[in-house]
Amino acid sequence: MTADKELEKTLLSFCDRNSDYWSFRGKAAREHAHAYLQYPAMMVPRMQGEIIRIIRQLNPWVKSVFDPFVGSGTVMTESMLQGLNFYGNDINPLAVLICRTKKGPWFTASLKEKNETLVEFIRMDQDNKLEAIFPNLFKWFRPDVSLELSRINRGIKNEPSKWARRFFWLAFAETIRLSSNSRTSTFKLHIRPAEEIEKRELHPIKTFIEILHSNFDKLTHMKTLLEEQGLLSGDHFAGEVDIRLKDSASGEKKNTHGSYDLMVTSPPYGDNTSTVPYGQYSYLPLRWITPADIDATVDEKWLSSTHEIDRRSLGGIKANALEEAGELAKQSKTFACTINNLKNEPRDRAQRVAAFCRDLSRSLDPILNNLKENAIMVWTLGNRSVGGQTIPIDHILTEFLAARGARRVTSFQRIIPNKRMAVRNNIAKTMRAETILIMRKSTA
């Protein structure tokens, strides 16, 4: 039996024994570092960890994992718990902050003292200066909320250690989400009714302290798990973890001998008109967080509008997308059929699909360039609906990769029992299932 056939047989055997196995119903709870804060469309940790574990059992040479759309770091955390080196990048500064915080260090004794110092500083602060001034500040935050958030902000900036500030910023980001005037039932910026805003009982400092203490317990839990497996060197992860703020479509286009054995990812669908607006979700927290604590390259341009980060993401720029569709059609017959099926719909629908597929295609050569020959790829994909039509991203991506010499190993579906996103919106039905696509980069 070939390696690919053995991997396919093993993965599908779980489906044969239990058709709902990969849905992980009742097993999707987020623990330790996975649960620091809410982030749009987070993957199920145990599912991703199980897939990595199975692949490693059959391919013991796998020592490193790459995620080109790292998001909240689900794959990163699961890779670390299995002692694997990890490299990831994302176009969203908030995602980079989350991952750089989750990767450690675990100076728990020192952090406990710093938590106490921070809380005391915030409670003693009587300054009424606002620490965040940006367009529509008081649209998104009540004046009393802005005052308390400013005191938290000053307390965090008073901390001398960047690693501790990053931990504090994560608790602050979740506090901002819960304290803003935007609805928490959606990840889009959607203002609450005025009467609801006035009546809400909000105490950001109290909320922040509760989240801070809860996150400290989660950090301690994560440290214990790593210690039990001998995966800490001092108070740092014993392996390598590298997180970069980067567009996955950037880099060398020509395939060379890459660095990583396994790629596990879930590319974000870039059309935030009808899907998940990662950038909109991140806009308000990023307005309050010191950019240099995330990455030296983050500046005001990243927040020039509530849509700027989404504009930089897959499918964010729609100009000339349909004009370039002919080249994509050469890579994927399914893409060609999909665009043809949308020809009688309003032009923007086909344009949105073409823009996302164009950017996804552009990312593939740099992604493949990061992988060693014969590396395995695991893609978790959602087939969105546009204009009432399902867009078969799984088939399109399979054909895009095949056009670059990759070969399909297998695929299977999982029902999404309780995905953290709106059940409906006014554009399209939310996806109810995901496809797990396994591909292998072919040997040159």
N, C-alpha and C positions, 0 to 999 in steps of 0.2 A: 504494500500500500504506500503510495507517495505521501509526502509530508502534507500536501494540500488536502488530499483525500482524507487523511487521518484527522486533520483539524476540522474539516467539514463534518465528518461522521461524529466526532466528539461533541461539537457545538449543537448539531441538530438532534443528537440523542436526548438532550434535555427537553427539546420540543416534543419529541416522540413520547417521552414518559409523562410530560405535563405540558399541554399546548400553551399554558399560561405562564410557564416557568420564568421567562425572561421579563415578564411584567413586574416581577418582584412585588406583588401585592402584599401589603402589610410589612414590607421589608425596605421601604424607601426612606425611612426616618434618617435624618442627617444628624450625625454625632460629632463630637470633638471638633477639629478644625473645620470640618464641613459645615458647621452650623453657626459660624461667627455672624453672618448676616444673610438677609435675603438677596438674591441676585436673579435676574430673569432666566427662566428656562434652564435651571440647573439640572445636570445629569444625575442619575441615581448612582450613588457611590458604590453600593454593593454589586450592582450589575457590572459596572465598569471594572471593578476589582476582580470579579469572577472571570470576566473575559480575559483580562491580563494574566490571571493565574493559570487558566487553561492553556493559553498560548505559551506560557513559559514552561509548563510541564512537558509540552510536546516539542518545544524549541528552547532547550536549556541555554543556548548561546545568547538569548535575549538578555542584555544587561542595561539597556538604556531606552528611554521612551521620549517621544517628541509629540507635542501638541501645538499645532500652529494657530489654533483659536482657543487659547487656554481658559478664557472666561474666569469663573470663580475658583478654578484650580481643583476640580473634582478629580481629574485624571492625575494631576500632579500629586495630590495627597495620597491617592491609592497606590501610585507608583512608589512613593517614598515608603509607605507601609510594607511594601514588598522588597525594599532595599535596592531599588533601581535608580540609576542616575536619570535626571530629567531635564529636558530643555523645553521651554514654552514661550510663545509670544502672543501678543494681542494688541489691537489697535486702540483699545479703550484704556485710558490711564487708571480708571478705578479698578479694572480687572488686574492690572499690573500691581497696584497697591495691595489688593487682596492676596495675590499669590506671593508677593515678596514678604508679606507678613506671615503667611501660613508656612513658609519654608523654614521659619525659625529666625533667631536662636530661641532656646528655651531656658532663659535665666529666670526661673520661677521665683526664687527667693528675692532677687533684686527687683523683679517686676512687681511683686506684692508690695514692697516698700514704695516703689514709684507710684503704684495705684493710690496708696494712702496719701502720699504727698500731693498728688494731683487733685484728689477729692477735697483735701483741706484747702488747697489754693483756690479752687473754684468756689467753695463755700465762703471763703473770706473775701472774695473779689466783690467790690461794690461799685466798680467802674461802670459807667453807662455808655461807654464808647462802643460803636458798632464795628465789628471786625470784618464784615463782608459788605461791600457796597457794589451792587451790580444792578442792571436793569430789572425792574419789576420785583425788587427785593420784597416789598410789602404786599405784593400780589401773592407771593408764595409763602411768606412767613408773617405772622402777626408781629407787631412791634414788641410785645412782651416776650414772645418766643425768640425773636431776633436778639434781644438783650441777653437771655439766658444762653443761647447758642454762642454768643460772643464771649461770654465768660468761660465757657468750656473751651472755646478756641484758644483763648489766651493761656489757659492752664496747660493745654497740650503743647503750645509753642514754648512754654517755659521749661519743658523737659529737655535736658541736654542731649539725650541719646536718641539717635534716629530710629533704632530698632524698636524702642519703647514708644516713640511718637507714632510710628506706623500702627502698632497695636492699638493705641488710643484712637487714631483716626478711623479705624474700622468700626469701633464702638460708636464713634461720633457719626459716621456715615449712616448707620442704622438708626440712630437717634434723629438725624435730619429727616430720613424717610418717614418716620413715625410722627414727626412734629410739623411737617410742612402742610400747606393748604391743598396739596395735591392728593387725590384719592389714592388709597393704598390697595384698592381692588384691581388696579391696573398698573402696569409699569410705565404707561405713557403719562406725560404731564397733563393732568386733567383736573382743573380747579373744582373744588367743592362749592356748593351753593353758599352764598354770603351768610345766611342765617345759621348754617351748619358750622361755618368757620368760627363765628362768634361764640357759639354755645360749647364748642369742644373744650374739655378740660385738659390742658396741656401743661406739663411740668418737665421741660427738656432736661434740666439738671438731674432730677430724680430718675428719669428714664435712662439717661446716660450712665449714671452710677450703677443702676441695676444691670444694664447690658455689659458694662465693664466687668463687674464681678462675675456675671454668668460666663463671659468670654474667657476670663482667667481660669475658671473651672474647666472649660473646654480645652484650653491650652495645656493645663496640667494633665488632663486625660490623654491628650495626644502625646505628650512627653512620656507618659507611663507606657503607652503602647510601643513607642519606639525603643524605650529602654528595655522592655521585656524581650524584644527581638534583637537586642544588641546593635541597634541601628544609630546610636548616638556616639559621637566622639566629643567627650566633654559635654557641652550643652548645645552642640551643633549636630545637624544631620551628617552621618558618616559618609554619605555619597555626595554627588555633585548635583546642584540644582541651579539652573540659570534661567531667569525670566527677563524678557526684553519687551519694551514698548516698540512694536514694529508691525508694519503692514506685511501680511503673509505673502502678498504678491511681489514684494521687493526681494532682490537677491539675484544670484546667477540663474539664468534661464537654461543653460546647458547642463544636462545631467552629468555629474561626476561622482566619484566615490564619496558618499556621504558619511555621516558620523553616527547615526542612530539606527538601532535594530528594529524598533517597533514604533509605529505612529498610531495614536488613539485620539480621536477628536470628534467634534460635532460642529460643523460650520454653521454660523448664524445666517439665517435667511435675511438678507439685507433690506428687503422691502418693508420698512416699518410703517407704511400706510396700513398694512393689513396684518402685520406680525409683531414680533417683539422689538421694541425700541430700546436697545441697550444704552444708546447714547442719551436719550431723553431721561431714562432712569438714573443715569450717572450725573446728569448736569447739576442738580442742586447740591449733592454732596461735594462735588468737585469745586463748587463755588466757595466752599468754606474751608477746604483742605489746602495746606501749603503745597503748591505744585512741586517744589524742589524735593520734598520728602517722598515723592513718587518717582520722579525721573527728571534729570537735568534738562531734558528736551521739552518738557511740558511748559507751555506759556499761554498767554491770553487767547491766542489764535484757536486753541483747542476748544474754547468756550465762547467763540464769537457769536454763536446762537445755540438754541436748545437742540438744534438738529445737526450741529457740526460733526460730532463724533459719528453719528449714523451716516452722514454724508461721506466720511472717510472709510466706512465699512463696506463689506461686499454688497454690491447693488446700489450703493448710495448715490452714485453719479450716473444719471440715466442718459446723458447726452451721447448721441451717435451709437447707442446700443443696438438699435434695429439695423442701422447701416452696417454694423459689424456682424450681424447675425449669419450672414452667408458663410463666413469663415468658421463659425461655430458649428454650422450645419454639416460641414465636412468632417467634423470630429464626432458628431452624434446625430444619427437619423431620428432618434427620439426627440431631440431638441428641435429639429427641423419640423417634425410633425406637430409638436406642441405649439410652436409659433404660428404654423399654418392654421391650427384649430382656433387660434385667437384672432385671426385676421378680420373677422366680422365684429369683434368686440371693440370698445373704445381703445384708441391707440395706446393710451398709457398702460393698459394691462399687459400687452405684449412687450412694451418697452421695459416694464418693471422686471418681467421674467428674463428678457434678454440681458438686461444690465446685471442681474445677479449671476446668471450663467456665464456671462463674459468675465466677470471678476473672479468667479470660482475657477474658471479655466485658466485665467492668468496666474492664479496662486499655485497651480499644480506643478509646474516645472520647478519653481523654487522649493516647494515641499519635497518633491522627489529628490531634488539635489541634496537635501539634508539627510536622506535615508541611504543606508548601505544597500548594496545589491542583495536581492532576495529578502529585503525587509518586509515585514507584514504591516498592513494598514487596516485599521478598524475605524469605519466611518459610521456615526450615528446620525441618521437623516430623517427629517420630517418632510413629507410631501404636502406642501401647502395647496390651498385652493385659490385660484385667481379667476374672477368672473364666473364662479360656479364650477370651474374646471380644475381637476386635480393636476398638479404639475409633478410629473414623475422624476423628481430630482435624483432618486436612487438609480434609475436607468440611465439618465443623462450623465451622471457622474461616472458610472461604470464604463460608459462608452468614451467619455473624455479620457479616463485613465488608460483604457485599452488602446486608444490612439497613441498613447505615449509608451506602449510596450508592457504595461502592467497586466496582470492576469487575475481574473476573478477566482476566488476560492469558494465562497458561499455567501448567502445572505439569509436573514430570517427577520420576522417582524415581532414586535412587542406592542401590546396594548398599553396605552398610558393611563393608569388608573386615576391619578390625581395630579396632573401636571400643574405647576404653579404659574398659571397664566389665565387670562380671561377665557371663559367658556365660549363666548361668542363676541364678535364685534360687528360693526355695521358694514364691513366690507366682505368678510369671508368667514366660513366656519373654521373653527380652530381644529388643528389636526388631532386625531384620536389615536394614532399609532405611529410608531417609528420603525424604520428599517435599519438593521445592523448589517452593513456591507463589509465583507472581508476581502481585501485585495492583497496581492503581493507584487512588489517591485521586481520585475524580471531581471535575471542575470544578463549582463551585457554580452 
